[in-house]
């Protein structure tokens, strides 16, 4: 199993670090843990087959876990903060991907 990918977010947008299964590789299961001091921060777990088209697989509001399984196997997985809960908020996300 690949090592978890961690990101720190201070603004909305996708995390710089993402899982990449490599050429010809794919993932079928994903988990994400988000730690946020704001209850209104929204972070999406997104997957992509091509690093261009991203699809939300689950959402965390505030702090919590999301688990997703994709029947259409995906090469990439990343966190994306869609709503920042307050000025100066620092969010940490950890994404795990399983074959």
DRENFI-703298 format. One record per atom (N, C-alpha, C): residue in three letters; residue number from 1; atom name; x, y, z. Coordinates in Angstrom, 2 decimals. Layout:
BEGIN
<rogu:ALA	nupa:NUM	kenu:CA	xx:X	yy:Y	zz:Z> .
...
***
This chain:
BEGIN
<rogu:UNK	nupa:1	kenu:N	xx:0.85	yy:-1.17	zz:0.00> .
<rogu:UNK	nupa:1	kenu:CA	xx:0.00	yy:0.00	zz:0.00> .
<rogu:UNK	nupa:1	kenu:C	xx:0.89	yy:1.23	zz:0.00> .
<rogu:UNK	nupa:2	kenu:N	xx:0.58	yy:2.24	zz:-0.82> .
<rogu:UNK	nupa:2	kenu:CA	xx:1.39	yy:3.46	zz:-0.85> .
<rogu:UNK	nupa:2	kenu:C	xx:1.30	yy:4.24	zz:0.45> .
<rogu:UNK	nupa:3	kenu:N	xx:2.32	yy:5.01	zz:0.73> .
<rogu:UNK	nupa:3	kenu:CA	xx:2.33	yy:5.85	zz:1.93> .
<rogu:UNK	nupa:3	kenu:C	xx:1.26	yy:6.93	zz:1.82> .
<rogu:UNK	nupa:4	kenu:N	xx:0.69	yy:7.36	zz:2.96> .
<rogu:UNK	nupa:4	kenu:CA	xx:-0.30	yy:8.45	zz:2.94> .
<rogu:UNK	nupa:4	kenu:C	xx:0.30	yy:9.73	zz:2.37> .
<rogu:UNK	nupa:5	kenu:N	xx:-0.54	yy:10.54	zz:1.76> .
<rogu:UNK	nupa:5	kenu:CA	xx:-0.12	yy:11.84	zz:1.23> .
<rogu:UNK	nupa:5	kenu:C	xx:-0.71	yy:12.92	zz:2.12> .
<rogu:UNK	nupa:6	kenu:N	xx:0.13	yy:13.81	zz:2.63> .
<rogu:UNK	nupa:6	kenu:CA	xx:-0.34	yy:14.87	zz:3.52> .
<rogu:UNK	nupa:6	kenu:C	xx:-0.22	yy:16.23	zz:2.85> .
<rogu:UNK	nupa:7	kenu:N	xx:-1.18	yy:17.10	zz:3.18> .
<rogu:UNK	nupa:7	kenu:CA	xx:-1.18	yy:18.48	zz:2.69> .
<rogu:UNK	nupa:7	kenu:C	xx:-1.60	yy:19.41	zz:3.82> .
<rogu:UNK	nupa:8	kenu:N	xx:-1.02	yy:20.60	zz:3.84> .
<rogu:UNK	nupa:8	kenu:CA	xx:-1.49	yy:21.68	zz:4.70> .
<rogu:UNK	nupa:8	kenu:C	xx:-2.11	yy:22.73	zz:3.79> .
<rogu:UNK	nupa:9	kenu:N	xx:-3.32	yy:23.17	zz:4.14> .
<rogu:UNK	nupa:9	kenu:CA	xx:-4.04	yy:24.14	zz:3.31> .
<rogu:UNK	nupa:9	kenu:C	xx:-4.28	yy:25.41	zz:4.11> .
<rogu:UNK	nupa:10	kenu:N	xx:-4.00	yy:26.55	zz:3.50> .
<rogu:UNK	nupa:10	kenu:CA	xx:-4.33	yy:27.84	zz:4.13> .
<rogu:UNK	nupa:10	kenu:C	xx:-5.25	yy:28.65	zz:3.22> .
<rogu:UNK	nupa:11	kenu:N	xx:-5.68	yy:28.05	zz:2.12> .
<rogu:UNK	nupa:11	kenu:CA	xx:-6.58	yy:28.71	zz:1.18> .
<rogu:UNK	nupa:11	kenu:C	xx:-7.40	yy:27.63	zz:0.47> .
<rogu:UNK	nupa:12	kenu:N	xx:-8.44	yy:28.04	zz:-0.23> .
<rogu:UNK	nupa:12	kenu:CA	xx:-9.20	yy:27.07	zz:-1.00> .
<rogu:UNK	nupa:12	kenu:C	xx:-8.35	yy:26.58	zz:-2.16> .
<rogu:UNK	nupa:13	kenu:N	xx:-8.67	yy:25.40	zz:-2.63> .
<rogu:UNK	nupa:13	kenu:CA	xx:-7.95	yy:24.84	zz:-3.77> .
<rogu:UNK	nupa:13	kenu:C	xx:-7.44	yy:23.45	zz:-3.48> .
<rogu:UNK	nupa:14	kenu:N	xx:-6.94	yy:22.83	zz:-4.53> .
<rogu:UNK	nupa:14	kenu:CA	xx:-6.44	yy:21.46	zz:-4.42> .
<rogu:UNK	nupa:14	kenu:C	xx:-5.11	yy:21.41	zz:-3.71> .
<rogu:UNK	nupa:15	kenu:N	xx:-4.89	yy:20.32	zz:-2.99> .
<rogu:UNK	nupa:15	kenu:CA	xx:-3.60	yy:20.11	zz:-2.34> .
<rogu:UNK	nupa:15	kenu:C	xx:-2.52	yy:19.87	zz:-3.36> .
<rogu:UNK	nupa:16	kenu:N	xx:-1.32	yy:20.36	zz:-3.09> .
<rogu:UNK	nupa:16	kenu:CA	xx:-0.20	yy:20.21	zz:-4.01> .
<rogu:UNK	nupa:16	kenu:C	xx:0.25	yy:18.75	zz:-4.10> .
<rogu:UNK	nupa:17	kenu:N	xx:0.12	yy:18.01	zz:-3.01> .
<rogu:UNK	nupa:17	kenu:CA	xx:0.54	yy:16.61	zz:-2.98> .
<rogu:UNK	nupa:17	kenu:C	xx:-0.65	yy:15.73	zz:-3.31> .
<rogu:UNK	nupa:18	kenu:N	xx:-0.46	yy:14.78	zz:-4.22> .
<rogu:UNK	nupa:18	kenu:CA	xx:-1.53	yy:13.86	zz:-4.59> .
<rogu:UNK	nupa:18	kenu:C	xx:-0.95	yy:12.47	zz:-4.78> .
<rogu:UNK	nupa:19	kenu:N	xx:-1.81	yy:11.46	zz:-4.69> .
<rogu:UNK	nupa:19	kenu:CA	xx:-1.39	yy:10.10	zz:-4.99> .
<rogu:UNK	nupa:19	kenu:C	xx:-1.37	yy:9.92	zz:-6.50> .
<rogu:UNK	nupa:20	kenu:N	xx:-0.34	yy:9.24	zz:-6.99> .
<rogu:UNK	nupa:20	kenu:CA	xx:-0.23	yy:8.87	zz:-8.40> .
<rogu:UNK	nupa:20	kenu:C	xx:0.15	yy:7.40	zz:-8.43> .
<rogu:UNK	nupa:21	kenu:N	xx:-0.70	yy:6.58	zz:-8.99> .
<rogu:UNK	nupa:21	kenu:CA	xx:-0.44	yy:5.14	zz:-9.05> .
<rogu:UNK	nupa:21	kenu:C	xx:0.63	yy:4.79	zz:-10.07> .
<rogu:UNK	nupa:22	kenu:N	xx:1.03	yy:5.77	zz:-10.89> .
<rogu:UNK	nupa:22	kenu:CA	xx:2.04	yy:5.52	zz:-11.91> .
<rogu:UNK	nupa:22	kenu:C	xx:1.42	yy:5.00	zz:-13.19> .
<rogu:UNK	nupa:23	kenu:N	xx:2.19	yy:5.05	zz:-14.26> .
<rogu:UNK	nupa:23	kenu:CA	xx:1.71	yy:4.63	zz:-15.58> .
<rogu:UNK	nupa:23	kenu:C	xx:1.21	yy:3.19	zz:-15.51> .
<rogu:UNK	nupa:24	kenu:N	xx:-0.03	yy:2.98	zz:-15.91> .
<rogu:UNK	nupa:24	kenu:CA	xx:-0.63	yy:1.66	zz:-15.93> .
<rogu:UNK	nupa:24	kenu:C	xx:-1.20	yy:1.20	zz:-14.59> .
<rogu:UNK	nupa:25	kenu:N	xx:-0.97	yy:1.98	zz:-13.52> .
<rogu:UNK	nupa:25	kenu:CA	xx:-1.47	yy:1.62	zz:-12.19> .
<rogu:UNK	nupa:25	kenu:C	xx:-2.75	yy:2.36	zz:-11.85> .
<rogu:UNK	nupa:26	kenu:N	xx:-3.56	yy:1.75	zz:-10.99> .
<rogu:UNK	nupa:26	kenu:CA	xx:-4.80	yy:2.40	zz:-10.55> .
<rogu:UNK	nupa:26	kenu:C	xx:-5.08	yy:2.06	zz:-9.10> .
<rogu:UNK	nupa:27	kenu:N	xx:-5.95	yy:2.86	zz:-8.49> .
<rogu:UNK	nupa:27	kenu:CA	xx:-6.44	yy:2.64	zz:-7.14> .
<rogu:UNK	nupa:27	kenu:C	xx:-7.94	yy:2.37	zz:-7.20> .
<rogu:UNK	nupa:28	kenu:N	xx:-8.44	yy:1.63	zz:-6.21> .
<rogu:UNK	nupa:28	kenu:CA	xx:-9.87	yy:1.37	zz:-6.15> .
<rogu:UNK	nupa:28	kenu:C	xx:-10.52	yy:1.85	zz:-4.86> .
<rogu:UNK	nupa:29	kenu:N	xx:-9.73	yy:2.09	zz:-3.81> .
<rogu:UNK	nupa:29	kenu:CA	xx:-10.27	yy:2.53	zz:-2.53> .
<rogu:UNK	nupa:29	kenu:C	xx:-9.49	yy:3.71	zz:-1.98> .
<rogu:UNK	nupa:30	kenu:N	xx:-10.20	yy:4.59	zz:-1.27> .
<rogu:UNK	nupa:30	kenu:CA	xx:-9.58	yy:5.83	zz:-0.80> .
<rogu:UNK	nupa:30	kenu:C	xx:-10.13	yy:6.19	zz:0.57> .
<rogu:UNK	nupa:31	kenu:N	xx:-9.30	yy:6.79	zz:1.41> .
<rogu:UNK	nupa:31	kenu:CA	xx:-9.74	yy:7.40	zz:2.66> .
<rogu:UNK	nupa:31	kenu:C	xx:-9.07	yy:8.76	zz:2.79> .
<rogu:UNK	nupa:32	kenu:N	xx:-9.72	yy:9.66	zz:3.51> .
<rogu:UNK	nupa:32	kenu:CA	xx:-9.13	yy:10.96	zz:3.77> .
<rogu:UNK	nupa:32	kenu:C	xx:-9.53	yy:11.39	zz:5.18> .
<rogu:UNK	nupa:33	kenu:N	xx:-8.55	yy:11.88	zz:5.92> .
<rogu:UNK	nupa:33	kenu:CA	xx:-8.82	yy:12.49	zz:7.22> .
<rogu:UNK	nupa:33	kenu:C	xx:-8.47	yy:13.96	zz:7.12> .
<rogu:UNK	nupa:34	kenu:N	xx:-9.36	yy:14.82	zz:7.63> .
<rogu:UNK	nupa:34	kenu:CA	xx:-9.15	yy:16.26	zz:7.62> .
<rogu:UNK	nupa:34	kenu:C	xx:-9.20	yy:16.76	zz:9.06> .
<rogu:UNK	nupa:35	kenu:N	xx:-8.23	yy:17.60	zz:9.40> .
<rogu:UNK	nupa:35	kenu:CA	xx:-8.22	yy:18.26	zz:10.70> .
<rogu:UNK	nupa:35	kenu:C	xx:-8.34	yy:19.76	zz:10.45> .
<rogu:UNK	nupa:36	kenu:N	xx:-9.43	yy:20.35	zz:10.95> .
<rogu:UNK	nupa:36	kenu:CA	xx:-9.68	yy:21.77	zz:10.73> .
<rogu:UNK	nupa:36	kenu:C	xx:-10.19	yy:22.41	zz:12.02> .
<rogu:UNK	nupa:37	kenu:N	xx:-9.68	yy:23.58	zz:12.38> .
<rogu:UNK	nupa:37	kenu:CA	xx:-10.21	yy:24.28	zz:13.56> .
<rogu:UNK	nupa:37	kenu:C	xx:-11.58	yy:24.90	zz:13.32> .
<rogu:UNK	nupa:38	kenu:N	xx:-12.01	yy:24.94	zz:12.07> .
<rogu:UNK	nupa:38	kenu:CA	xx:-13.30	yy:25.54	zz:11.73> .
<rogu:UNK	nupa:38	kenu:C	xx:-14.32	yy:24.46	zz:11.37> .
<rogu:UNK	nupa:39	kenu:N	xx:-15.50	yy:24.53	zz:11.96> .
<rogu:UNK	nupa:39	kenu:CA	xx:-16.56	yy:23.57	zz:11.67> .
<rogu:UNK	nupa:39	kenu:C	xx:-17.17	yy:23.74	zz:10.29> .
<rogu:UNK	nupa:40	kenu:N	xx:-16.89	yy:24.87	zz:9.62> .
<rogu:UNK	nupa:40	kenu:CA	xx:-17.51	yy:25.13	zz:8.33> .
<rogu:UNK	nupa:40	kenu:C	xx:-16.57	yy:24.93	zz:7.14> .
<rogu:UNK	nupa:41	kenu:N	xx:-15.35	yy:24.48	zz:7.39> .
<rogu:UNK	nupa:41	kenu:CA	xx:-14.44	yy:24.17	zz:6.29> .
<rogu:UNK	nupa:41	kenu:C	xx:-14.95	yy:22.93	zz:5.56> .
<rogu:UNK	nupa:42	kenu:N	xx:-14.94	yy:22.97	zz:4.23> .
<rogu:UNK	nupa:42	kenu:CA	xx:-15.39	yy:21.83	zz:3.43> .
<rogu:UNK	nupa:42	kenu:C	xx:-14.22	yy:21.36	zz:2.56> .
<rogu:UNK	nupa:43	kenu:N	xx:-13.89	yy:20.07	zz:2.68> .
<rogu:UNK	nupa:43	kenu:CA	xx:-12.79	yy:19.49	zz:1.91> .
<rogu:UNK	nupa:43	kenu:C	xx:-13.31	yy:18.27	zz:1.17> .
<rogu:UNK	nupa:44	kenu:N	xx:-13.06	yy:18.22	zz:-0.13> .
<rogu:UNK	nupa:44	kenu:CA	xx:-13.50	yy:17.09	zz:-0.96> .
<rogu:UNK	nupa:44	kenu:C	xx:-12.35	yy:16.14	zz:-1.23> .
<rogu:UNK	nupa:45	kenu:N	xx:-12.63	yy:14.85	zz:-1.21> .
<rogu:UNK	nupa:45	kenu:CA	xx:-11.70	yy:13.82	zz:-1.68> .
<rogu:UNK	nupa:45	kenu:C	xx:-12.01	yy:13.61	zz:-3.15> .
<rogu:UNK	nupa:46	kenu:N	xx:-11.04	yy:13.91	zz:-4.01> .
<rogu:UNK	nupa:46	kenu:CA	xx:-11.27	yy:13.84	zz:-5.45> .
<rogu:UNK	nupa:46	kenu:C	xx:-10.36	yy:12.79	zz:-6.08> .
<rogu:UNK	nupa:47	kenu:N	xx:-10.85	yy:12.17	zz:-7.15> .
<rogu:UNK	nupa:47	kenu:CA	xx:-10.05	yy:11.21	zz:-7.91> .
<rogu:UNK	nupa:47	kenu:C	xx:-10.08	yy:11.58	zz:-9.38> .
<rogu:UNK	nupa:48	kenu:N	xx:-9.06	yy:11.07	zz:-10.10> .
<rogu:UNK	nupa:48	kenu:CA	xx:-8.95	yy:11.38	zz:-11.52> .
<rogu:UNK	nupa:48	kenu:C	xx:-8.27	yy:10.22	zz:-12.26> .
<rogu:UNK	nupa:49	kenu:N	xx:-8.73	yy:9.92	zz:-13.47> .
<rogu:UNK	nupa:49	kenu:CA	xx:-8.04	yy:8.91	zz:-14.27> .
<rogu:UNK	nupa:49	kenu:C	xx:-6.85	yy:9.50	zz:-15.04> .
<rogu:UNK	nupa:50	kenu:N	xx:-6.84	yy:10.84	zz:-15.21> .
<rogu:UNK	nupa:50	kenu:CA	xx:-5.87	yy:11.46	zz:-16.12> .
<rogu:UNK	nupa:50	kenu:C	xx:-5.17	yy:12.72	zz:-15.59> .
<rogu:UNK	nupa:51	kenu:N	xx:-5.40	yy:13.09	zz:-14.33> .
<rogu:UNK	nupa:51	kenu:CA	xx:-4.81	yy:14.29	zz:-13.72> .
<rogu:UNK	nupa:51	kenu:C	xx:-5.37	yy:15.58	zz:-14.32> .
<rogu:UNK	nupa:52	kenu:N	xx:-6.48	yy:15.48	zz:-15.05> .
<rogu:UNK	nupa:52	kenu:CA	xx:-7.14	yy:16.66	zz:-15.64> .
<rogu:UNK	nupa:52	kenu:C	xx:-8.58	yy:16.75	zz:-15.18> .
<rogu:UNK	nupa:53	kenu:N	xx:-9.32	yy:15.66	zz:-15.30> .
<rogu:UNK	nupa:53	kenu:CA	xx:-10.72	yy:15.60	zz:-14.91> .
<rogu:UNK	nupa:53	kenu:C	xx:-10.81	yy:15.03	zz:-13.50> .
<rogu:UNK	nupa:54	kenu:N	xx:-11.30	yy:15.85	zz:-12.55> .
<rogu:UNK	nupa:54	kenu:CA	xx:-11.37	yy:15.43	zz:-11.14> .
<rogu:UNK	nupa:54	kenu:C	xx:-12.83	yy:15.28	zz:-10.73> .
<rogu:UNK	nupa:55	kenu:N	xx:-13.12	yy:14.20	zz:-9.98> .
<rogu:UNK	nupa:55	kenu:CA	xx:-14.47	yy:13.91	zz:-9.53> .
<rogu:UNK	nupa:55	kenu:C	xx:-14.49	yy:13.76	zz:-8.01> .
<rogu:UNK	nupa:56	kenu:N	xx:-15.37	yy:14.50	zz:-7.31> .
<rogu:UNK	nupa:56	kenu:CA	xx:-15.48	yy:14.31	zz:-5.86> .
<rogu:UNK	nupa:56	kenu:C	xx:-16.02	yy:12.92	zz:-5.53> .
<rogu:UNK	nupa:57	kenu:N	xx:-15.36	yy:12.25	zz:-4.60> .
<rogu:UNK	nupa:57	kenu:CA	xx:-15.81	yy:10.92	zz:-4.16> .
<rogu:UNK	nupa:57	kenu:C	xx:-16.42	yy:10.98	zz:-2.76> .
<rogu:UNK	nupa:58	kenu:N	xx:-16.14	yy:12.07	zz:-2.03> .
<rogu:UNK	nupa:58	kenu:CA	xx:-16.66	yy:12.24	zz:-0.69> .
<rogu:UNK	nupa:58	kenu:C	xx:-16.27	yy:13.60	zz:-0.15> .
<rogu:UNK	nupa:59	kenu:N	xx:-16.96	yy:14.05	zz:0.91> .
<rogu:UNK	nupa:59	kenu:CA	xx:-16.74	yy:15.39	zz:1.46> .
<rogu:UNK	nupa:59	kenu:C	xx:-16.66	yy:15.31	zz:2.98> .
<rogu:UNK	nupa:60	kenu:N	xx:-15.75	yy:16.10	zz:3.55> .
<rogu:UNK	nupa:60	kenu:CA	xx:-15.64	yy:16.26	zz:5.00> .
<rogu:UNK	nupa:60	kenu:C	xx:-15.94	yy:17.72	zz:5.32> .
<rogu:UNK	nupa:61	kenu:N	xx:-16.83	yy:17.95	zz:6.28> .
<rogu:UNK	nupa:61	kenu:CA	xx:-17.10	yy:19.29	zz:6.78> .
<rogu:UNK	nupa:61	kenu:C	xx:-16.49	yy:19.39	zz:8.17> .
<rogu:UNK	nupa:62	kenu:N	xx:-15.59	yy:20.36	zz:8.36> .
<rogu:UNK	nupa:62	kenu:CA	xx:-14.88	yy:20.47	zz:9.63> .
<rogu:UNK	nupa:62	kenu:C	xx:-13.82	yy:19.40	zz:9.71> .
<rogu:UNK	nupa:63	kenu:N	xx:-13.77	yy:18.70	zz:10.85> .
<rogu:UNK	nupa:63	kenu:CA	xx:-12.81	yy:17.62	zz:11.06> .
<rogu:UNK	nupa:63	kenu:C	xx:-13.51	yy:16.28	zz:10.92> .
<rogu:UNK	nupa:64	kenu:N	xx:-12.89	yy:15.34	zz:10.24> .
<rogu:UNK	nupa:64	kenu:CA	xx:-13.49	yy:14.01	zz:10.12> .
<rogu:UNK	nupa:64	kenu:C	xx:-12.87	yy:13.18	zz:9.03> .
<rogu:UNK	nupa:65	kenu:N	xx:-13.47	yy:12.00	zz:8.83> .
<rogu:UNK	nupa:65	kenu:CA	xx:-13.03	yy:11.01	zz:7.85> .
<rogu:UNK	nupa:65	kenu:C	xx:-14.03	yy:10.89	zz:6.72> .
<rogu:UNK	nupa:66	kenu:N	xx:-13.54	yy:10.50	zz:5.56> .
<rogu:UNK	nupa:66	kenu:CA	xx:-14.40	yy:10.08	zz:4.46> .
<rogu:UNK	nupa:66	kenu:C	xx:-13.72	yy:8.86	zz:3.82> .
<rogu:UNK	nupa:67	kenu:N	xx:-14.54	yy:7.89	zz:3.44> .
<rogu:UNK	nupa:67	kenu:CA	xx:-14.04	yy:6.69	zz:2.77> .
<rogu:UNK	nupa:67	kenu:C	xx:-14.81	yy:6.54	zz:1.47> .
<rogu:UNK	nupa:68	kenu:N	xx:-14.12	yy:6.18	zz:0.40> .
<rogu:UNK	nupa:68	kenu:CA	xx:-14.78	yy:6.03	zz:-0.89> .
<rogu:UNK	nupa:68	kenu:C	xx:-14.19	yy:4.84	zz:-1.64> .
<rogu:UNK	nupa:69	kenu:N	xx:-15.02	yy:4.24	zz:-2.45> .
<rogu:UNK	nupa:69	kenu:CA	xx:-14.60	yy:3.16	zz:-3.33> .
<rogu:UNK	nupa:69	kenu:C	xx:-15.05	yy:3.53	zz:-4.72> .
<rogu:UNK	nupa:70	kenu:N	xx:-14.20	yy:3.28	zz:-5.70> .
<rogu:UNK	nupa:70	kenu:CA	xx:-14.55	yy:3.61	zz:-7.08> .
<rogu:UNK	nupa:70	kenu:C	xx:-14.53	yy:2.35	zz:-7.93> .
<rogu:UNK	nupa:71	kenu:N	xx:-15.68	yy:2.03	zz:-8.55> .
<rogu:UNK	nupa:71	kenu:CA	xx:-15.72	yy:0.90	zz:-9.48> .
<rogu:UNK	nupa:71	kenu:C	xx:-14.90	yy:1.21	zz:-10.73> .
<rogu:UNK	nupa:72	kenu:N	xx:-14.84	yy:2.48	zz:-11.07> .
<rogu:UNK	nupa:72	kenu:CA	xx:-13.97	yy:2.92	zz:-12.16> .
<rogu:UNK	nupa:72	kenu:C	xx:-12.63	yy:3.27	zz:-11.52> .
<rogu:UNK	nupa:73	kenu:N	xx:-11.68	yy:2.40	zz:-11.65> .
<rogu:UNK	nupa:73	kenu:CA	xx:-10.40	yy:2.59	zz:-10.97> .
<rogu:UNK	nupa:73	kenu:C	xx:-9.74	yy:3.89	zz:-11.42> .
<rogu:UNK	nupa:74	kenu:N	xx:-9.05	yy:4.54	zz:-10.49> .
<rogu:UNK	nupa:74	kenu:CA	xx:-8.50	yy:5.87	zz:-10.72> .
<rogu:UNK	nupa:74	kenu:C	xx:-6.99	yy:5.87	zz:-10.49> .
<rogu:UNK	nupa:75	kenu:N	xx:-6.27	yy:6.66	zz:-11.28> .
<rogu:UNK	nupa:75	kenu:CA	xx:-4.81	yy:6.75	zz:-11.12> .
<rogu:UNK	nupa:75	kenu:C	xx:-4.43	yy:7.75	zz:-10.03> .
<rogu:UNK	nupa:76	kenu:N	xx:-5.20	yy:8.83	zz:-9.87> .
<rogu:UNK	nupa:76	kenu:CA	xx:-4.83	yy:9.92	zz:-8.97> .
<rogu:UNK	nupa:76	kenu:C	xx:-5.88	yy:10.13	zz:-7.87> .
<rogu:UNK	nupa:77	kenu:N	xx:-5.43	yy:10.61	zz:-6.71> .
<rogu:UNK	nupa:77	kenu:CA	xx:-6.33	yy:11.00	zz:-5.62> .
<rogu:UNK	nupa:77	kenu:C	xx:-5.74	yy:12.22	zz:-4.92> .
<rogu:UNK	nupa:78	kenu:N	xx:-6.61	yy:13.18	zz:-4.54> .
<rogu:UNK	nupa:78	kenu:CA	xx:-6.13	yy:14.41	zz:-3.89> .
<rogu:UNK	nupa:78	kenu:C	xx:-7.22	yy:15.01	zz:-3.00> .
<rogu:UNK	nupa:79	kenu:N	xx:-6.82	yy:15.87	zz:-2.04> .
<rogu:UNK	nupa:79	kenu:CA	xx:-7.78	yy:16.67	zz:-1.30> .
<rogu:UNK	nupa:79	kenu:C	xx:-8.01	yy:17.99	zz:-2.03> .
<rogu:UNK	nupa:80	kenu:N	xx:-9.20	yy:18.56	zz:-1.86> .
<rogu:UNK	nupa:80	kenu:CA	xx:-9.48	yy:19.88	zz:-2.43> .
<rogu:UNK	nupa:80	kenu:C	xx:-10.37	yy:20.65	zz:-1.45> .
<rogu:UNK	nupa:81	kenu:N	xx:-9.84	yy:21.73	zz:-0.90> .
<rogu:UNK	nupa:81	kenu:CA	xx:-10.60	yy:22.57	zz:0.03> .
<rogu:UNK	nupa:81	kenu:C	xx:-11.51	yy:23.46	zz:-0.81> .
<rogu:UNK	nupa:82	kenu:N	xx:-12.82	yy:23.25	zz:-0.68> .
<rogu:UNK	nupa:82	kenu:CA	xx:-13.78	yy:24.02	zz:-1.48> .
<rogu:UNK	nupa:82	kenu:C	xx:-14.33	yy:25.22	zz:-0.71> .
<rogu:UNK	nupa:83	kenu:N	xx:-14.34	yy:25.15	zz:0.62> .
<rogu:UNK	nupa:83	kenu:CA	xx:-14.79	yy:26.26	zz:1.45> .
<rogu:UNK	nupa:83	kenu:C	xx:-13.85	yy:26.38	zz:2.64> .
<rogu:UNK	nupa:84	kenu:N	xx:-13.24	yy:27.54	zz:2.80> .
<rogu:UNK	nupa:84	kenu:CA	xx:-12.35	yy:27.79	zz:3.93> .
<rogu:UNK	nupa:84	kenu:C	xx:-13.18	yy:28.41	zz:5.04> .
<rogu:UNK	nupa:85	kenu:N	xx:-13.12	yy:27.81	zz:6.22> .
<rogu:UNK	nupa:85	kenu:CA	xx:-13.99	yy:28.19	zz:7.32> .
<rogu:UNK	nupa:85	kenu:C	xx:-13.68	yy:29.49	zz:8.02> .
<rogu:UNK	nupa:86	kenu:N	xx:-12.58	yy:30.12	zz:7.75> .
<rogu:UNK	nupa:86	kenu:CA	xx:-12.26	yy:31.39	zz:8.40> .
<rogu:UNK	nupa:86	kenu:C	xx:-10.89	yy:31.87	zz:8.02> .
<rogu:UNK	nupa:87	kenu:N	xx:-10.67	yy:33.16	zz:8.15> .
<rogu:UNK	nupa:87	kenu:CA	xx:-9.38	yy:33.75	zz:7.82> .
<rogu:UNK	nupa:87	kenu:C	xx:-8.29	yy:33.17	zz:8.72> .
<rogu:UNK	nupa:88	kenu:N	xx:-7.17	yy:32.84	zz:8.13> .
<rogu:UNK	nupa:88	kenu:CA	xx:-6.06	yy:32.32	zz:8.91> .
<rogu:UNK	nupa:88	kenu:C	xx:-6.20	yy:30.87	zz:9.30> .
<rogu:UNK	nupa:89	kenu:N	xx:-7.23	yy:30.20	zz:8.80> .
<rogu:UNK	nupa:89	kenu:CA	xx:-7.44	yy:28.79	zz:9.12> .
<rogu:UNK	nupa:89	kenu:C	xx:-6.38	yy:27.94	zz:8.43> .
<rogu:UNK	nupa:90	kenu:N	xx:-5.79	yy:27.01	zz:9.16> .
<rogu:UNK	nupa:90	kenu:CA	xx:-4.83	yy:26.08	zz:8.57> .
<rogu:UNK	nupa:90	kenu:C	xx:-5.43	yy:24.68	zz:8.70> .
<rogu:UNK	nupa:91	kenu:N	xx:-5.63	yy:24.03	zz:7.58> .
<rogu:UNK	nupa:91	kenu:CA	xx:-6.25	yy:22.71	zz:7.54> .
<rogu:UNK	nupa:91	kenu:C	xx:-5.18	yy:21.70	zz:7.16> .
<rogu:UNK	nupa:92	kenu:N	xx:-5.23	yy:20.53	zz:7.78> .
<rogu:UNK	nupa:92	kenu:CA	xx:-4.33	yy:19.43	zz:7.40> .
<rogu:UNK	nupa:92	kenu:C	xx:-5.19	yy:18.30	zz:6.87> .
<rogu:UNK	nupa:93	kenu:N	xx:-4.77	yy:17.73	zz:5.74> .
<rogu:UNK	nupa:93	kenu:CA	xx:-5.49	yy:16.59	zz:5.18> .
<rogu:UNK	nupa:93	kenu:C	xx:-4.51	yy:15.47	zz:4.89> .
<rogu:UNK	nupa:94	kenu:N	xx:-4.97	yy:14.25	zz:5.09> .
<rogu:UNK	nupa:94	kenu:CA	xx:-4.19	yy:13.07	zz:4.79> .
<rogu:UNK	nupa:94	kenu:C	xx:-5.03	yy:12.14	zz:3.93> .
<rogu:UNK	nupa:95	kenu:N	xx:-4.51	yy:11.80	zz:2.74> .
<rogu:UNK	nupa:95	kenu:CA	xx:-5.22	yy:10.92	zz:1.82> .
<rogu:UNK	nupa:95	kenu:C	xx:-4.48	yy:9.59	zz:1.73> .
<rogu:UNK	nupa:96	kenu:N	xx:-5.22	yy:8.50	zz:1.84> .
<rogu:UNK	nupa:96	kenu:CA	xx:-4.69	yy:7.15	zz:1.65> .
<rogu:UNK	nupa:96	kenu:C	xx:-5.36	yy:6.56	zz:0.43> .
<rogu:UNK	nupa:97	kenu:N	xx:-4.60	yy:5.81	zz:-0.36> .
<rogu:UNK	nupa:97	kenu:CA	xx:-5.15	yy:5.13	zz:-1.52> .
<rogu:UNK	nupa:97	kenu:C	xx:-4.76	yy:3.66	zz:-1.44> .
<rogu:UNK	nupa:98	kenu:N	xx:-5.71	yy:2.79	zz:-1.79> .
<rogu:UNK	nupa:98	kenu:CA	xx:-5.49	yy:1.36	zz:-1.74> .
<rogu:UNK	nupa:98	kenu:C	xx:-5.72	yy:0.75	zz:-3.12> .
<rogu:UNK	nupa:99	kenu:N	xx:-4.91	yy:-0.24	zz:-3.47> .
<rogu:UNK	nupa:99	kenu:CA	xx:-5.08	yy:-0.89	zz:-4.79> .
<rogu:UNK	nupa:99	kenu:C	xx:-6.45	yy:-1.52	zz:-4.95> .
***
